[in-house]
Amino acid sequence: MDLQLAGKKAVVTGGSRGIGKAIAWELAREGVDVAIVARHIEALRETAEEIAGATGRTIVPIIADTTDTDSVKGMAERAISALGQVDILVNNAAQPGGGGGNPPLEGVLDETFQAEMNTKVLGYLRCVRAFAPHMKELGWGRVVNISGLAARQTGNVVGSMRNVAVAAMTKNLADELGPFGINVTVVHPGLTWTERMPRLLEEQAQRRGGSVEAARERMAEGNSIRRIVDASDIAAIVVFLASPRSIAINGDAIAAGGGARGAIHY
């Protein structure tokens, strides 16, 4: 299937590593020029050179802090200037969930909640706010918000709250921006293989006294496909949602956890 993405221009926040990096790779393979956004220039430059060298696409590294409104505005201006236009925004700049466990009520600190919401919820909103006027002028756009399956399960109260908030924001923005040709969707990854996974497996193996392979098998039992979903698997879904082919999907959430067992969502 031709995703009709060749020649499109995209911005991926949190694009220097993990799921964001995988998304930037897949977009570039489909003929998209990409601005990758993160806070650290060394990782940005390394990723940009890696993807550009392999695909021949223009990959622009941009430093920005999505917790700061002025920084986001400046990032949007630089991205549009460097790429000529921006058709696609992938919001991914957030601290990965699932690593800290579920603290008791007294352990849910105000500053933790505020930092998480400012980064993942308000940060995503800042980015859409910065690019939406430009996409309206183009008469077309795609926004994909990377959230997480904590929106659909307990286990981390702040993680669940931030991800539910992203889903609610997505639907509101889809209703508002859809008439302008801009689709907004949200993807809920579950446990996903990224650069940090080998360390997490080693830590779990040490805690339980078993092997790294046994720890990996235990993690894989958490979904129905019985393997840990890879960042490239998430990227494939996001790239489809970022394409003109996804016109029928707007405001909806796509679960991408390999089949989380238990509850039914409809």
N, C-alpha and C positions, 0 to 999 in steps of 0.2 A: 504494500500500500504506500502510495506517495502521500506523505503527510503535508505536502504543500508548504513546507517551512523554508525552503531555499530562498535566501535573500532577506529573511526576517532578522530583526535585531532584538536582543534580549539583555535583561539585567538579572543576575542571580546574586542575591545577598547571601552571605555566609558561603561564598563560592570557592574558597581556597582549599577546602578539604571536605571530607565526609560526603553526605548526600548532596550538598550543594556543588561540590566538585564533580561528582558523577553526573549531575544534571547538566552542568556546563559542557562536559564531554559529549553527552548525547545530543545536545542542541547543536554543537559544532559539527558533529558527524552528519547532521541533517541539513547542513549548509547555513547555519545561523551564526552571525557574529555576536559575540557575548562580552558584556562588561561584567566582570566578577568583582564583588564587593566584600571587603572584610576589614579588620582593624590593623592587621600586621602586613607590612609591605613585602617582607621576605617571602612568606608563604604565597602571597598573591602573585608575585613576579615568577616564582618557580612554577606555579600552576599554569599561569598564562603562557609561559614559554613552552611548557610541556604540551598543552593542548594545541596551541598555534603551530608548533613544530610538526605535530602529527597530522593535523587536519587541514592546515593552510588557511584557516579562518582567522579573522581579526579578533583577538582576545585582549581586552583592555582591563588592566588591574586598577581598581579605584579604592583608596582608603576612605572609610567612612564609619561612623558610629551611629547605628540606627536608634540609639537611645537619645540622640540629640537632634532636634528639629532642624537647626541650621546646617548641621553636617549632612543630613538627608537631602535638604534642598540643594546644597552644593554638589552632592553626589549626582543627583538627577540632572543638574545642569551640565556637569562634566560628561555624563554618559550620553546624553542627547547630542552634545557637541562632538564627541568622539565617534559616535556611531551614525550620526545623521538623523536618526529617529530611534524610538524604542517602542516596539510592538508588544513585547512580552516582559512581564515582571514576575519573577519567582521569589517569594518571600521565604527565606530559610535561615536568617540570622538569629539564632537563639541557642541557648545552652541545651545540649542534649539531655533528655529526661531519662529517668529510670535508674540512675546510678546511685542516688542518695537514699533510697528506701523511703519509707513512710514514717515521718516523725510523729510522735504523739501530739495531741492538740497543743500542749504547752510548748512544744518545739517548733511550731509554725510561727516564725518571727515576722513582724511587720516588714522589716527591711527585705527579707527574702521574698515575700509576696510582692512587694512593690517593685523590686528589681526584675522579677520574672515577668510581671505584667507589663512593665515599661519596655522590656526588651522584645518579648514575643507578641504581645497584643498591640500596644501603642506603637511599637517599632514597626510592625507590619502596616498599621494604619498610616503612619507617617509616610511610608514609602508609596502606598497607593495614592495618598493625597498629593504627593509630589509628581506622580506620573499620569494620573487620571486626566488632567486638563490636556496634556499632550496627546494621549490616546484618543480623547474626544475629537481633537482636531483631525487626527488621522481617520476617524470613523471606524476604527477597529482596534481590538486589544485583547490580551489574555493576561489574567492575574491568577497565579497558582500559589496558594498559601500552604506551606508545609507545617502541619500541626502534629498530631500523634494519637495513638489509640488510648492514651490516658483519658481522652475525652469520653470514652465509652466504658471505663472500668475504674474501680477504686484501686488504691495502692499508693497514691501520692496526692494529697489533697490539693496542693498548689499546682502540681502538674495537671491534674484533672481540670482545675478551674481555668488555667491559662489556655488549655486546648479547647475546652468548651467555648470560651470567649472568642477564640479564633474562628471556630465554626459559625458562631452567631454573627460575627462581623462579616464573614464571607457571604452569608445569605443576604444580609442587609445591603452590602455593596453590590451584589449581583442584581438585586431588584432595582437599585438606583442606576447602575451603569449599563445594564443589559440593553436598554433602548438606544444606547449610543454605540452599540456594536462591541461592547467589552464584556467578555464572560469572566466570571470570578468563581473559582472552585477551591476546595481544600482537600488535601491528601493526608491521611492518617497513617503514617508508618508505625509499625510495631518495632520489636527488636530487630535491628538492622546491622549488617556487617559493614563496619567502616574501619578506619585506621586505628581506632581506639579498642576494637574488639579483642585483639590478642592479649592486651594488658588486662582487660576485664576477665577474660577466661583464666589467665594465670592467677589473678587474685582470688577468683572463686575456687580454683583448684587448691590453692593454699589453705583457704578457709575450711574446705571440706576434706582435705587430705587425699584427694584423688588426683587423677591425671587431667591434663588440659583437654584431652580428647573426650574424657568422660564428662567434663564440664560443658563442653560443646554439645554433646548429645543431650544433656539435661536441658540446655537452653532451647535446642531444636524441638523438644517435646511440647513446647508452649504453643505450637500452632499445628494445623492439620496437615501441612505439607511435610512436616518433620525435617525441615532444614531452616537454617537462619537465612532470612531474606537478605539479599545483597543490595548495596546502595545502587548498583546499576539496574536492579529490578524496579526500584522506586523511580529512578530516572526515566525509565521507559514509559511509565504511567504519566509522569509529569510532562514529558515531551509530547505525548498524544494530547493531553489537556491543553497544552500551549499551542496546538495547531488549529488551523481552520476546520479540520475534520471533527473537532469536539463541539461543534456548534449546538448540539442538542443537550449538552451538559452545562448547566449554569446554576450556581448557588448550592450545589450538592457536595457531599463529602464522599470521598473514595477511600475505603479501608484498604490498606496495603500491608497487612501483617502476616500474610501467608495463611489466613483462615484462623483467626482467634476463636477459640472454642467457647461455647456457652450461650451467651445472650443472643437473641435474634433482633436484628435491626432492619427496619423496613420503611 
